[in-house]
Amino acid sequence: MSLQVLTSTFVVVLGCYGLFYWINVAPKSPVEDLPGPPSPSLLFGNTLQILRSKNQVELHRQWIKEYGPTIKYKGILWPGNRIYTMDLKAINHILMNCYTYKKPEVITHNIRKVVGDGVLLVEDDVHKRQRRIMNPAFGPLQIRELTVTFLEKAIRLRDIWMARANANNGEARVDALSWLCKTALDVIGEAGFGYNLEALSEDPNHQNELSQAFAGIFKVGVRAKFSTFVAMLRPEFPLLRFLVGEPLYLISNLLISSIPLKPADRDTERMKARDIMFGIGRKLLQERKHEIMLSTSTKLGNEPVGNNLLSLLLHANTGTDIPDHQRLTDEEVVAQIPTFVLAGHETTGTATTWALYALAKGKEIQVKLREELSTVSTDSPTMDDLNALPYLDAVVRETLRLHCPVSANSRVATSDDVLPLEKPVIDRNGKAHYHLRIVKGQNIGIPIALINTSEEIWGEDALEFNPSRWISVPRAAGGIPGVWGNVLTFSKGPGACIGYRFSIVEIKALLFTLVRAFDIDLAVPHSDILQKPEIVTRPVLRTDPNNANQMPLIVRPLEP
């Protein structure tokens, strides 16, 4: 069968399925009459419109303004109507009932193949068991100990930038995004599992095997899969999971010419990197277990050996208060290593990048922050020292509000439910709904960025970077269902980000070190820098959209 015939057959099959769904299923949807944008395609609904938009966040903002805080739009055939809501009562209900409203398989399928069954992906009793074991490793006392590592890596980055500036007449142009993500990768290596990933190494001849494996997975594998339309179909059509290379490229180009998947055996490359990563992970696991075993015959007794997250996790997993059937298996423990990296390095690196962007754009804010940081007499403050700096705290809060790394997420109902609403929805027939009847399989979108920047909550300057707003937080922000800081960035409930304290203190350590050391300016006009919402919202240049994501800055060392 030729590729052209294969592609045509693929589209015909989807079309037949769409027609069947439209005739037999869609009219029965209880949310059919909700307001929302018209569907430009019977087959693909609004999905291509979303994927082809220059900024998905702004497209959704436009829809919310036009149709109201709870809308529906058409998905790819199934489940037909997708709900998108900014209703805080509804979102709180979804997040607090995270075992009824689960992550869609389109998200978990591709990532699970790479990182295994870590706490980020598992559900139900398995998730409860993993969270119970892991929670102690992410407590305040443990993060206090890890602050030393955060600062060591921040100082390493500072010294690299300092050397480059001193070698170039007192200033250096740096890609902050690349450097900060490398720094965050080194942080998660040391603090996460006691391993030096050497991402900040400037020796071109030295390559760390595990660091290269992570790069192979997260830059080639998951990111590429999620940037393609066909990846969204794979969970529903298992046959597509075996479709790779040139056929997949042609189908992807046919459907979404603007976001192709280049023909390459990326699955093979990704799985090779996965094998390397899990092999080293098993070795690290045995080393940490050996250290714990040795400690049992010393005065350390029941004290944890090492303060990295993996050692703390293993210590908790061997506790006498944990029944044998509740303990994590070795494979579950190993799966947490790439999970730490996936969840913790690029999100933190990108958030810190946006913080530096905001400080470079608003120099008066940068100066005010530096004045506060200069009151600290050491380059190595404690976590308590960092948390005692109110303006630094406000800058971090404002960064995670305005530039949240993940702009939206979605959940799928695993059973019928009733979704409560804070504000009634008026359907297209003029009927007011004070709750929504949800059927099993219903997809619901949660617009994190839109809620964090809602003018109704934050006022007319909601889209401006203004740390001073945290001196007196608007009362409406108290209704945002977040685990931290009156923002939705870290979610809420049993599925909230387990490492939010880790991320916050790491960002503070990076800003503390870099803002004290450098005067920071944008290397391009601020209008040239755009937000590119993907899995993580990264910066891209308007004048160079096809090049790598980047944040070019000019850094000039300050007098000590």
N, C-alpha and C positions, 0 to 999 in steps of 0.2 A: 504494500500500500504506500503510495507516495505521500510526502509530507503535506502537499496541498490538499489531498483527499482527507488525510488525517485531521488537518486543521478544520476543513469544512464540516467533517463529521462531528467534530467536537462542538462546534457552534450550533449545529442542527440539534444535537442531543440536548444542549442547554436550552435551546429555544423550545423544544417539545416539553421539557420539564417545566419551564417557565409558564407555558400555556396551560399545562395541567394544573399547576399551582394557582394560577390566576382564576381559573374556572372553578376549581373544587375547594380551595383552601382560603385564599385571600379574603373573599367576601365574608367569611365567618370570623375574621379577626375582631376582637372586642375593641381594638384601638383604631379601626379603619377610619372612623370619623374624626379623629384628632386633627387639629390644624397642622399644616406643614407644607413644604415646597412641592410643586408639581413634579412628577416623575418624568424625566426626559426619555426614558427607555423602559419598555415592558420587560425586557430581559435582564438588564443590569440596574434598573432603578436609578437612584441618585449616586451610585457608587463611583462610576467613572467621573461624574461631575466633581465628587470629593477628591478623588485621587489625582485628577488633572488640575485642580485648583492650585494657585501659587501659594496660598496660605489657608490650610484647612480650618484653622482656628477662626480666622476672620470670616470665612464662609459660614461657619456655624453661628458666629456672632450676628451676622446679617440675618440669618434665618430666625434666630431667637428674637431679634428686634421686630421682625416683620410678623411672626406668627405666635409669639408668646413663649413663656418659660418652659413649657412642656409640649413638644412637637413630635410628629412622626415623619419619617421619610422612608423611601423604598430601598431595600437592600438588594443583594444579588439573589434573586429567586426566593431564598429562604432567610429568615422566617417571614419574608414579605415586608411587613411594616417593622421598622426599627424605631424605638422610642429614644428621644434625646431630651433630657430634663435638667433644668437648673433648680428644681424645687428641692430645697434643703431638707424638708421632712421626708420626701421620697428617697433622697440619696442616703440620708441617715438610716432609713429602714433597710435599704439594699446592703449597705456596708456592715451593719450590725447583724445581718442575716446572710453572711458571706457563704454559708454552706448551702443555702437555697439559691443564691445568685452567684454563680461561679464564673471564672474566667473562660472566655470562649475557646473552643479547641483550636480555632485558627491561630490563636496566640500561643497556646501551650504545646501544640503538636510539634512545631518546628524547633522550639527551644528545648523541649524535653529530649529530642533525639541527640542533642548536643551536650547538655549539661546534666542530664539524668533527673532523678526525682528528688530535687532539693526542695527546701521549704518554700521557695517562690512559686512552685508549680503544683505541689501535691494538694489534695483537698480532704475534707471530712476528717475522719479519725486519724488518718496518717498525718495530716497537717497539725491537728491538735497535739499529737504525740511529739512531732518534731519541734513545734513551738515550745512545748513544756521543757524539753531538754535544752533548747538553745537560748531561751529567754535570759537565764542567769549570765551568759557570756556578754550580753548587750546591756547590762545594768549600769547605773551611774558609777559605781565603784570601779568596774572593769574599764569603762571608757576613760576614767580619770588616769588609770595606769597607762593606757594607750596613747595619751596626749603627748608623751615624750617622743613616740614614734612619729606622730603627725608633725611635730616641730622639727625633728631631725630631717625628714624628707623635704619639708618646706625650706629649711635652711640650705639643703643641697641644691634645690632649684634656685634659690636666691643667689648662691655663689656662682652657679653656671651663668645666669643672666648678668651678674656683676662682672665676671671675667670677659664676657662678650662685649659689654659696654665699654670697659676699660681698654679693650683692644681696638675700639672703633670710635675714638675721640669723645668718649663719655656718654655714648648712647647706643642702644641696640634695638633693632627691629626683631620682634619675636612673634611667633604664632602662639598666642597664649593658650588656645584650645589644645593644640598638640602637646605642649609642655605640661599643662596642668593635668591632662588625662594620663600622661606618663607618670607624673608624680603620684596621682591617685592610685595608679596601678602598683607602683612601688609600695605605697602605704598599705594597700590591701594585701600585698604579698607578705610584708613583715608583720603587720598587725593581725592579718587574717589567719595565716598559717605558718608564720615563722620562716618565710622563704624569701631570699633576696632575688627579686625578678630582674633587677638591674635595668629597668626601663629607662632610667635617666643616664645610663652609661653613654658616653660620647665616643667610645671606641668603635669605629665602624667594622672592625674585624672580630669583635666579640659579640656573640649572639647567645642569649640565654634560651635554652630549649623550651622551658615552660612559658616564658614570655612570648616566644615565637608561636607557640601552640595557641595561646590565648588570642594573639593577633589573627591567626589563621581562622579561628572560630568566629570571633565577634566582628571582624571586618569583612570576611568573605562569606561566611555561612549565614548566620542569623540575619544580619542586616540586609544581605542580598535577597534572601527569601521573603522578607517582609516588605521589600520594596517592589514586589511583583504582584500583579493581579492574580496570577495562576495559583500562587501560594495560598490565597484566600479560599480557593476552591478545593484544595487537597483534602481537608478534613471531611468534606461532604462527599467527595468522589475519591475513594481510596485508590482507584486505578491511577490517578494523577500523581500519587506518591512515587510511582516508578517512572514517571515521565520526566526525563532530564535532557540536557544537551540541546541539539538543534531543534527537535520538535517543540520543546518547551519555549525556546527562543522565538520561534515563528508564531506560536499561539499567543504568547505574551505581547509580541509586537503588533499582532493583528488586533488584539483587544485594547491595549493601552500603548500606543506607539511612543508616548512620552516617557514611559518608565520600563524599558526593556530589560530582560535578563540576558546578558551576553552568553553565547554558547560556550560553556566550559564545564568541565567535570567538577563542579564545586562541591557536590556531595562527597566525592571521593576525597578531595582535599580537606574538607571539613571533618570527615570521620577519621582521617589520618591524624589530624590535630587533636581530635577528641581522644584517640587511643594514647597519644603521648601524654596528654593532660591527665587522664585517669591513671596511667602507669606511674607517673610521678606522684600523683595524689595518693595512691596506695602506698608508695614508699614513704611519703611524709607521714601517713597515718601510722605505719609500723614504727617509725622513729619516735613519734609522740607517745605511742602506747608503751614503747620500751622505756622512755623517760619516766612515765608514770609508774611503771612496774618497779623501776629502780628506787623511786622515791618512797615506796611503801616500806622499804627496809632502812630508811633514814629518819632523821628527826622531823622531816617535812610532814610525815604522816598523811593526813587527809587534805593537806594544803595543795592547791593547784600547782602544777609544774609548768612554768612559762605563762605569760600573760597574753599570748595570741589567742584569737577566737577558737581555733581548732583545739588547742590544748585545754581551754576552758570548757569547750563542748564535751571533749572526752572525759574530763574530770566529772562533769555533771552526769554524763551517761553511765559512769561507773558508780554513782552514788548508791548508798545502801537504801535510800528512800525510793528508788526506782525499781519497780517489779521487772523481772526478766523480759516479760512480753512487751513492756513499754520501751525497752532500750532500742537505740538505733542500731541497725546492722552496719557492718563495715562499708558496704556500698552506699548506704544512705549518708554516712559520714563523709565519704569521699565526694559524693554529689554536692555537698555544701561548699566545697572549694571553688568550683566554677560558678556556683550560685553567688558566693560572696563577690566574685569578680563581676559577674553580669549585673548584679543589683547595685554594687557599690562604687565602681571605679569611674565609669563614664558619666553617670548622673552627677556625682560630686565634682568631677573635673569640669563638666560643662556648666554647672551652677556657679562655680567659682569664676569661670571665664566670663559669664554674664555679669557677675559682680564687678569684675575689673572693667568691663565695658561701661557699666553704669558710672563707676567712679572716674573713668577717663572722660566720659561725656559730661559729667557734672563735677567740675574741678572743685567747686566750693564744698561739695560733700566729701571729696577726697581729702581736702585740706583739714576739714573738721574732724574726720576720722583719724587722720595722722596725728593731729594734736592730742587726741585722747590716747592713742596707742603709745605716743612718746612719753606718757607719764609712767609707763612701766619700765622699770630699771633693768630688766633682763631680757635676753633674746629667747629664753626658755621658760615662759610662764607656765603655771599649772592650769589645769582645767578650770579651777575655781577663779584664778586670776582672769582668765579669758571671759568667763561668764559674769565677772564683776564689771565689765566694760559695757555700759548701756548703749553707747552709740554703735559700737561694733555689733552688738546684739540686734539693734534696729536695722543696720545695713544688711545683716544676714536674713532677718525676717522679711525685709522688703525685697531682697533678691529672690527668695524662695516663693514670695507672693507673685511678683511681676514676671519672673523668669523661671517658673517651675520647670524642672527638666522634662517631665512627662506631661503633655498638655491635656490628655484625656485617656480614659480607659473605658472598658465596656464589660458588662456582665450578662450572663444568660440564665434565665429562670429554669431551674431543674424540676419545678413542680408548679402547679397553679397557685396563685397568691393574689392578695389584694394590696395594692400599693397606695398608702395614704399620701395625701397632698396637702401642703401648707396653703396653697392658693388654688382655687378651682380652675379647671380648664374648660373653656367654652368650645364645644365641637362645632363642626361646620353646619350643623342643624340648629345651632343656637342653644343647645342643652348644656347646662353646667355640670361638671363632674368633680366631686369632692374626693374621689378615690378612683383608681383605675383597676379594672380586672385584668390580671396578668395570667396568661396561659403558659404552660410548660414550653420551653424553647424560645420564649420572647427575648430578643436582644435589646438591652438598654444601655445607652451611652451616657457617660458621666463626664461633663466638660470641666475638668479641673482648672484649666487656664481661664475659662470664661467666668467661673465662680470667683476665682482669686482676683479677677480684674473687673468685677461687676460694679458699674456706677451706682446701682441701687444699694449696694453694700458699702462701697468704699468712697463714694462721692464722685464729683465731676473730674477729679484728677486721678481716677483709678488707673489710667494707663501711663501715669508718670511715676518716675522713681523718686519717692519721697520718704526717706527713713523716719522723718519727724512725725509721720502719721501714727507711729507706734507709741508715741508719748500718751496719746489718748485714742485708744482703739474704738472705732464706731460700734455702737451697741449691736447693729445688725450683724457684725462679723462674729458675734458670739454664737450665732446659730449655725456657723459653718461646721460640719462634722469632721473635724480634724483631730489627730492625736497630739498635735503640737502647733502652737502659735497662731490660732485663728486662721489657718489656711488649710486647704484640702490636699496640699502637696504630698503629705505622707499618709493620706487616707485615714481610716478609723476602723475600730472594731477588731475582731479576731484576725483579720487579714491585713491590718495596718503594717507599715514598714517596720520590721523588727530592728533595723539598724539606724533609725532616725537620729538617735543621740550621737552615734558614731559619725554620721555625715555632718551634723551641725558643728561639732567640735572640730572636725577636720577642716571644714571651710573657715572657721574662725582662726585656726592656726595658720592656714595659708594666707589669709588676708592680713593677719597680724604681722607676719614675717615680710610679705612683699610690699605692703603699703608703707611700712616703716622704712624700708630700704630704698624705694624708688619713687620718683615722680613718674606718673603713668599717663600717657596720651594715646589717642587713637592714631594709627598709622595711615588711615584712610578717612574720608568724611563719614560722619556717623550715618548719613543717609545711604551710604553704600553697604551698610551692614543690615542684613535681613535675618529674621528668624525662619528657620526651616524645620517645621514640625514633622518629625519622623517618629521612631520609637522614642528617641530623645530629641528635644528641640535644640538644634545646633545652629551656630551662626554660619552664614554664607554671604559672599560678596555679590551685590547686585550686578557689578560690572564683570564678574567672573563666576557665573552661577554653575558652570559645568566643572569647575575645579573642586578640589577637596574642601570640605568644611574647614573654616579657618577664622581666627580672630587676630588680625595683625595689630600689634601695639608697639609703641616706642617707650622704652624704659630708660630712665636716666638715674644713675646712682645719686643718692643724697649724701650730704656731708654727715658723718657720724656725730 
